[in-house]
C-alpha cells in the first residue's frame, strides 16, 4: 500500500516535468546551446560556474568572486546560488554550466508545481474523494508553477526557486493541525525549519516573503488555538515552532552574514525614487508576456510596461478563487460551526485571503498608481513604513516581486474551489465521469490563460582565443579590458557582462563586472579610464 501511495504522489511530479518542457519550449531542445534572453542568465550561469570552481578548489574563497577587484565578498553582490551549485556540482563538472543552468530552470517549474500540489492536496484532506482532491491540487500546482508571474521571471533563476515555501507551509500546517488529526510531530517541525531555511537563502527577496507567509499562518493559528477551550498539545506545538524556527535560523545565518557586511560598508539602500520606478501599477495585474497566446498581441492594458510588470493572475483563476472563498463560508454557515471547530478549511481560506491581499498591497510599493510613471493616489500603503523600520528591507529594489504570494494564494484558492465543485458534481456515483470532465476543462481553461511560449532564447557568446591564453598566464594578477564606457549601462553593461561570461576561460580577477550591485569605486574607475 505504501508503494502505491508514493507512486501516486510522484506521478504529478512527472506530469509537471512534461508541462515544464512544454511551457519553456524550445529550451529542452537547446539545453547546451542556448540560455534565456538578456544579461541575467549569463550572470547566473557564471555564478554557478564560479561556485563550482571555488567549492572544488578553495571553498573558503567562494564569497570572494573574481569581479570588482579588489573588493571582497563580491559573490554577495547578487544571489549566491550556493545550494543550487552544490546540487548541480557533478553536472557542472561533466556537462558544463550552461546545461546545469537550463536543467535547474526546468526542474524549478516541476518542483514548484509538485510542492504546491502536495500543499493543496493536504488542504483538502477532509474530502473523501481522492481523485477530486488530486485534480484540484494538480490544477493549483500548475496555475502557480506556469502562471504569468513565474513565466515573467523565466530569466531569473533565483526567483524561480519557489518550491520550498509551499513545502515549509505544508509541514508547518501539519505541525499545527488540530488535535483530532493527531499531534504535531517533531519530524514536521524539523522539515518545516529545513524548507523555510532553504527558501530564505535562495533569494534575498524570498527571505522576507517566507517570513510574511509563515508568520501570518502562525498568527492565525494562535488566534484560533487560544480561543479553544481544550488546548491539547499547545505547548508541544510551540516547542515545535521553536525547533523549526531555530533550524531555519541556523541555515539562514551563515549565508546572510556576507550580505550584512557588504550592505554596511557599501551603504546599500534603495532610494525612494528607485522604489517608485519598480512599484507595480494596477495595470500590471492585467499585463501578460508578449508571447501570451490569448492576450499577448492585444496591446493596451495587456502590454507590460517593463520586464517585471507582467503580473496577470488570470480571469478564470480569479473567478475560481472568489468561488472557493464564497463556498467555504457558505458551507460553514449552513453547518452552523464555529471557527474553533473543524477549523482547518476556514483557517486555510482566511490565511490565503489575507496573504493574497497583503502581498498585493506590498507589490504596489510606494503608492497606488494606475499605470507606471503616474502620480500615486493619496492613499497610504505599508511599504514606505516597512522600508524605514525593517532591517534590510531598504535593500529590496523591486516591490512588484511581492506579487509572487498573491499568485500563490489565488492558485491555492482556485484549487480549493475545484475540489468543492467536484464534491458537488460527484455526490452521485454515476456523475463521476462528468465531474472529471468538468474539472479538467475548467482547470485547463485557467492554465491556458497563462500559456506564453515559445520562450525567448539566445545563444551564449563564444569566447575568443585570447581568453584561453589568459588562463595560462601565471603572472597576470587582475584584468581591465578596454575599451570601457564611463557608466555601466546599456550597450556598455552588455559588453562588461559578456567579458565576465568569458572569464570562465581564465578566472583572472576583473576590475569591472555585472551584478545586482556595482560599487562606486568601480564606476569611478570607469569614468577615470
N, C-alpha and C positions, 0 to 999 in steps of 0.2 A: 504493500500500500504506500509506503514512504517513497518508493521509486516512482510510482505514478504521480504522487504529489509533487516531487521535484521536477519530473518531466513536464508536467502541466505548467509549472512556474517558469521553466526555461523556454518553452515554446514561444511565448510572447517576445522573449529576447531575440530569437531568430527572426521573428516577423518584423520586429523593429529594425534589425540589421538590414533586411531586404528593403524596407522603406527608406532607410538611410541611403542605400545605394541609389534608389530612385530619386529621392528629393535632392541629392547632391550631384546628380548626374551632370556632366560626364566625368566627375572626379575619379570614380572607380576604374575608369579606362585609362587614366593617366597618373597612376599613383606615384610613379618615379620620375615623371617628366613635366609635371605642372604643379602649381600652387594657386591658391585663391588670389584674385587680383588685388593690387595695391601693395603698400610697403609693409604692412603689419605681418603678413605671412613670411616675408623674408626675414624680418626681425625675429619672429618666434621660432623659425627653423634654425636660425643662428643661435638662439638661446639654448635650444635642445642640443645642438652640436657642441657648444661650449661646455654645457653641464656634463655631457658625456666625456669630453676630453678631461675636464678638471677632476671629475669623480674617479676616473681610472688612472690619473697621473699624480694629482696633488689635491686631494679633497679639501684641505684647509684653505686653498686659494680660490675655491669656487665662487665666492662672492666678489672677488676682485677680477671681474671680467675685463678683457683687454680692450676697452674703449674709454674715451675721455681721459687718456693718460695725462697726468699722473693721479687722477682722483681714485680713492679707494671705494670699495663696496658698490661698484657700478652695476653689478647684476641687479641690485635693488632699485635701480632707476626705472625698472618696469617689473612686471610679474615674473617671478623666478623660474617657474615650471620645473622645480626640482623633483617633485614627486612624479610628474609625468616622465621626466628624463630617466629616473630610476626604473620605472616600469618598462620604458621603451629602450633601455640600455642595450640589450642584445640586438634589437632590431636596428638601432642606430649604427652599431658596430658592423653589422653584416649587410644591411640594405641601404644605409645612408640616412641622413637626417630628413631629406625630402619625403621618402617613403614613410618614415616614422611619424612625421608631422601629419601626413594625409591619413594614415590609419588611426591616429589619435583623434582627428576630426571626425572620421566616420564612426568610430566606436563611441564618441561622446553622444551622438544622436541616439544610438541604440541603447546605451546605458541609461541615458536620461529618460527615454520613453519607458524602459523597464522599471526604473526606480519609481516613477510616478504611477505606473501600473500597480506595483506592489502596494503603494500607499493607498491608492484609490480602492483597490480590492479589499484592503483592510478596513477602510472606512464604511464599507457596505457589508460588514461581517454578519449583521443580523438578518440579512436577506437569505432565504433558504432556496435560492435558485442560483447555483454556482455559475451556470452559463450566462445568466443575465448579469451577474456581478462581473464576469470576465469580459463581456462585451463593453459594459460601461467603463470598466477600468482601462481596457485597451484603448478605447476612444480618448479617455483623459490623457493617457500617456502620449498618444500620437499627436493630439492637439497641442500639447506643450512642447514636445520634442521637435516637431516640424512646423510650429507656428511662426508667425511673422517675426516675432522678437528674435528667436534663435536663428532663423534664416537670414535676418538682417546682419547678425554677428557671425556669419559663416567664416569671415576672415579673422576673427578674434578667438584664438584657441583658448585663452584663459576664460573668456565669457561663455564658452560652450561647456565648461565643466560644471554643469548644474545637476548632476545625478546625486551628489552627496547630500544636499539639503533635503530632498524628499526621503532619502534613507534615514537621515538623522531624525526627521519628523516622525517617520514610521516607528522607530524604536522608542522615541520619546512618548509617543502615543501608547505603545504597549506598556511602557513603564508606568504610565499614569492612568491606565484604564481602570474601569470601575471594579470594585471588589468581587462582584458576582462573575466577572470574566477571568478571575484568577489574579493573584497578587503580582505586582510588578517584580521583575526578576533582575538580579544583578547583571546578568548577561545583557539584558536590554539596556541597562544603564551604561555598560561599557561600550556597546555598539553605538548607542546614541552619542556618547562622547567622541568615539573614534570618527564617525562620519561627520559630526559637527566640526571637529578639528580639521579634517581633510578639506571640508568645504571652505573653512576660514582661510586656509593657506593657499588655495588655488588662485585667488584673486583678491586684492585689497577691497574692492567693492563688495565682494560676496561675504567678507567677514562681517560687515555691517548688516548686510541682507540677512545672514544667518542669525545674527543677534536679535534683530527685529522679529523674525519669524518664530524662532524657538522661544524667545522671551514672551511674545504675545500668547503663544499657546499655553505656557506655564501660568501666566497671569489668569487666563480664562479658566484653566483647570483649578487653580487655587480658589477662585471665586466660587466655583461650584462645590469644591470639596469642603470649604468652610461652612457652606450652607447646609451640608448634610448632617443629620443628627448622629449617624453612625460613621465615625471617621476611621474605619478599619484600614490599617496599613498606611496611614497618612505619614507617620514618621519614617517608615521604611521607604516610602516613595521620595520623601525629601532627602533621605540619605542617598538614594539612587541618583537624584538630581545633582547632589554634591559630587558624587563619584564621576558622573558623566561630565559635569562642568569642569572638574579638575583635570580629567583626561584630555578634554578639548583644549584647556589652557596649556597643558604640557606639550601638546602637539603644536599649538599656535605660537607660543612664546619664542622658541629658538629661531623660527623663520620670520618673526616680526621685528626682532631687535635690530637687524641691519637697516630696516626701513625707518625705525625711530632715529637711528644715528644720522642717516642722510637727511631726514626731514629737519633735524636740529641744525646740522652745520650748513645745509644749503638754504634753510629757511623756506621750505616748500609749503606754500599756502596759495590756493587758487583764489584769484581776485573775484569780487562780486561781479565785475563786468564779464569775466570769463564764464562764471556760472550762469549768468543771464544768457550767454550765447549757446550754452549746452543744456538749457532747461527745455523740457518737452512742451511745445504748444498743444492746445487741444486738437488742432488739425492733425498732429502726428498720429493720433489714435484712429484716423481714417486712412493714413498713408500706408502704402504697400511697397514691396520691392518692385523695381521696374519690370521684372520678368514674370510678375504675378499673372497667372492665366486668365483670371476673371476681371481684374481691375487695373492691371499694370499699364495698359495703354490708354486709359481714360483721362489721365492728367487731372488738373484741378485739385480738388480736395484729396484725391487718392495719390498724388505725387509727393514724395518725401522731399523735405527742404534740406536734407543732408543725410549722410550715411548712417547717423544714429537715430533718425527720426521717422522710421517706418515701424509703427507700433500697433498696427491694425489687429485687434483681437478676434475679428470675425463676427458677422451679424448672427450666424446660426449659433455660435458659441455663447454670445451674449444672451440670446433668447433661451437657450438651454439652461444657462446659469440662473437666470431670473426664474425660470420654471422650477428648477431644483430648490431654490430658496422658498418659493411660494408653496410648493407641495410639501416640503418638510414641515413648515409651521402650520399649514392647514391640517396635515395629518395629526400633528401633536395636539392641536386644539380640539379636534374631533375625538382623540383618545383621552382628552382631559388629564394629561400628565404634566407634572412639573419638571423643571429643568434638572432637578437633582435626582429624578427617577428616569432610568433608561436614557441617560444624558448624552451618550456619545454622538448620535446622529445630529441632534440640535447643536451640541457643542462644536462639532466639526463645521457645521454651516455658519454658525456665528463667527467662529475663528476665521473661516475663509472670507466671509464678507468684510470683516474688519481688516484683515490682511490686504485684501484687494484694494479697498478704498485708501488705506494708509499708504500703500506703495504708489497708488495713483497720485495722491497729493504730493508725495516726495518727488515723483518723477517730473512734476510741473516746476520744481526747483524754486526759483526766487520770486515767481509771480505767475498768475493765470493769464496766459496770452492766447488769443485766438489763432494767430499764426506766428511763426518765428520772426523775430525782429519787431513785433508790435510792442507798444507800451502796455505794461501789465495792468489788469483791472485792480482797483483799490481794495483788494481783499487779502487779508493776511494768510500766509502759509507757514508751515512749521520749518521748512528747510533753512531759512535765514537764522532762526534761533538755534537749530542744531549745529549749523556752521560755526556759530560763535561759542557754543557751550561744550560740544562733544569733542574730546581729543582725537585728532587725526581726521575728523570729518572735513576739515578745510582742504585736505589734500585730494578729495574726490572731485574730479573735473567735470563729470557728465551726470547730472541728476537724472537724465532720461533713462539711465540704466536701471533705475528702481522699478521700471515697468515690468521687469522680469517676474516680480512677485505678483503683479496684477494678472499677468498671463497664466501663472501657475494656479492662482486662486480660481480664475474663470474656468480653466481646464478641469480642475477637480470638481467644481460645482456642476459643470456640464456632464461629467461622468456620473455624479450623483443623480442628476435629472434623468439620464438614460436608464439607470438602474430602476428608478421609481416608475418610469414609463414602462419598462419591461415587466415589472411586477404587476402593473395594472393590466397590460395586454396578455400576459401569460398566466393570469389567475386560473383560467380553464386550460387543462392539458391539451385540448385539441387546437388551441391557438398558439402553440409553441413555435411552429414554423413562421406564422405571421409575425410573431414577436421578434424572432431573429431577423427577418427581412426588414421590418420597420426600423429596428435599432441600427442595423447595418447601414441602411440608406441614410438615416439621419446623421450617424457618425461620419459616414463618408462625405456627405454634403458639407459638414462642418470642416472637415480636413481639406477638401478641395478648395475652399476659400483661401487657403494659405499656399496652395501649390504655386511655386515660383522656380521653375527650372527650364533651361539649363542654368547652372550657376556660373558666374564669371571666373574663368581660369586664365592664368598667364604662365608662360614658360620661364623658369628661373634663368637668369643671365649666366652664360658660360664664362668662366674666368680666363683672361688672357694668360699666356705662359709666364709672364713676369711674376705672378703671384706664387706659382710653384717655385720659381727661382728664389724668391724672398725667403721661403721656408728653409732653404739650405744655407742661408747666411747667418752664421752664429754671432757675428759682430754687430748686427743691427739690433738696437735695443727698443726703438719706437719709430713710428712712421707717421709722417704728414704727407698726404698725397695732394698734388697740385694739378690743375688749378682748383681754388676754392672760392666760393662767393662769400660776401660779408655776413649773410644771415642764412641759417639752415631752414629754408622754406622752399616750397615748390620744386622746381627742377633741381635746385642745389641739394635739397634734402633727399631727393631720389638718387642723385649721384653719390651722396655720402652713404646711403643705405646699401646701394649695390657694391660699393667698395668694402663695406663692412661684411656683406654676404661673401665676397671673395676672400675675406680674411680667413675663412675656414681652410684655405690652402696653406697658410703660413703661421697664423696665430701670433704674429708680432703685435704688440700694443699699438693702438691707433690714437692719435691726438684728438680725433673727432669721433663721431658716432651718431647713431639714431636710437632713441629710447623714449620712454614716457617722460623723462626729464632730461634737459640739456643744460648743464651748469653754465653760469655766467662766465666763468673762466674760459670755457671753450668758445662761446660766442665772441668774447673779447679777442681771443686768439685769431678767430676767423676774420674779424674786422681789421686787425693789425696786418695779417698776411695779405 
